[in-house]
């Protein structure tokens, strides 16, 4: 399935909303607050980074911004897995977030490889 750049950007925005929902449901504990801070930063940054890549000045600039988004998605994936393994939020909520993050990572890996070749 092929996606337009706008559809991918919208999907990243939807992912950021999912992340915010997960963060808001974390417990108000030392660990919960730490994870919340880390995840809200990494999980909400791929959308604006991808938006910036769409206006890149060169192929190299585009690739750099795509790789930043990919890095942030990978970090988000790890935090979501930590939340899941520690059972900090409802399992069904976190499994959907993990699945979406994994799919977005796959899209960005392919994009980076295609752009870099």
C-alpha positions as CSV (number, residue, x, y, z in Angstrom):
1,X,0.0,0.0,0.0
2,X,1.4,3.3,-1.1
3,X,0.8,6.5,1.0
4,X,1.0,10.1,-0.1
5,X,3.4,12.3,1.9
6,X,0.3,14.0,3.5
7,X,-1.2,10.7,4.5
8,X,2.1,9.7,6.2
9,X,2.3,13.0,7.9
10,X,-1.3,12.6,9.2
11,X,-0.4,9.1,10.4
12,X,2.5,10.5,12.3
13,X,0.2,13.1,13.9
14,X,-2.2,10.4,14.9
15,X,0.7,8.5,16.4
16,X,1.7,11.6,18.4
17,X,-1.9,11.7,19.7
18,X,-1.7,8.1,20.7
19,X,1.5,8.7,22.5
20,X,0.0,11.7,24.4
21,X,-2.9,9.4,25.5
22,X,-0.5,6.8,26.7
23,X,1.6,9.4,28.6
24,X,-1.5,10.9,30.2
25,X,-2.5,7.4,31.5
26,X,0.9,6.7,33.1
27,X,1.0,6.6,36.9
28,X,2.1,9.7,38.8
29,X,5.2,8.0,40.2
30,X,8.9,8.7,39.8
31,X,9.2,6.1,37.1
32,X,6.0,7.0,35.4
33,X,6.9,10.7,35.2
34,X,10.4,9.9,33.9
35,X,9.0,7.6,31.2
36,X,6.3,10.1,30.4
37,X,8.8,12.9,29.8
38,X,11.0,10.8,27.6
39,X,8.1,9.3,25.6
40,X,6.2,12.6,25.0
41,X,9.4,14.1,23.5
42,X,10.4,11.1,21.3
43,X,6.8,10.2,20.3
44,X,5.7,13.6,19.3
45,X,8.8,14.7,17.4
46,X,8.6,12.4,14.3
47,X,5.6,14.3,12.8
48,X,7.2,17.7,12.8
49,X,10.6,16.2,11.7
50,X,8.8,14.5,8.8
51,X,7.0,17.8,8.0
52,X,10.4,19.5,7.8
53,X,11.7,16.8,5.5
54,X,9.0,17.5,3.1
55,X,10.5,21.0,2.6
56,X,14.1,19.8,2.5
57,X,16.5,21.8,0.5
58,X,18.3,18.8,-0.9
59,X,18.2,15.0,-1.0
60,X,20.8,14.9,1.8
61,X,18.8,17.3,3.9
62,X,15.7,15.1,3.4
63,X,17.6,12.0,4.4
64,X,18.9,13.6,7.5
65,X,15.5,14.7,8.7
66,X,14.0,11.3,7.9
67,X,16.7,9.6,9.9
68,X,16.0,11.9,12.8
69,X,12.3,10.9,12.7
70,X,13.4,7.2,12.5
71,X,15.7,7.7,15.5
72,X,12.8,9.2,17.5
73,X,10.4,6.4,16.5
74,X,12.9,3.8,17.6
75,X,13.3,5.5,21.0
76,X,9.5,5.6,21.3
77,X,9.3,1.9,20.5
78,X,11.6,1.1,23.4
79,X,9.7,3.3,25.9
80,X,6.4,1.7,24.8
81,X,7.9,-1.8,25.3
82,X,9.1,-0.8,28.8
83,X,5.6,0.4,29.6
84,X,4.1,-2.8,28.3
85,X,6.6,-5.1,30.2
86,X,6.0,-3.2,33.4
87,X,2.2,-3.2,32.8
88,X,2.0,0.5,33.5
89,X,-1.1,1.0,31.3
90,X,-3.9,-1.1,29.9
91,X,-2.4,-3.9,27.6
92,X,-4.8,-3.2,24.7
93,X,-3.9,0.5,24.6
94,X,-0.2,-0.1,24.6
95,X,-0.2,-3.0,22.1
96,X,-1.9,-0.7,19.5
97,X,0.7,2.0,20.1
98,X,3.5,-0.6,19.8
99,X,2.1,-2.0,16.5
100,X,1.7,1.5,15.0
101,X,5.2,2.5,16.0
102,X,6.6,-0.7,14.6
103,X,4.8,-0.1,11.3
104,X,6.1,3.5,11.1
105,X,9.6,2.4,11.8
106,X,9.4,0.0,8.8
107,X,8.1,2.8,6.6
108,X,11.0,5.1,7.6
109,X,13.6,2.4,7.2
110,X,12.4,1.8,3.7
111,X,12.3,5.5,3.0
112,X,15.8,6.0,4.3
113,X,17.2,3.1,2.3
114,X,15.4,4.2,-0.9
115,X,16.7,7.8,-0.5
116,X,20.2,6.7,0.3
117,X,20.6,4.5,-2.7
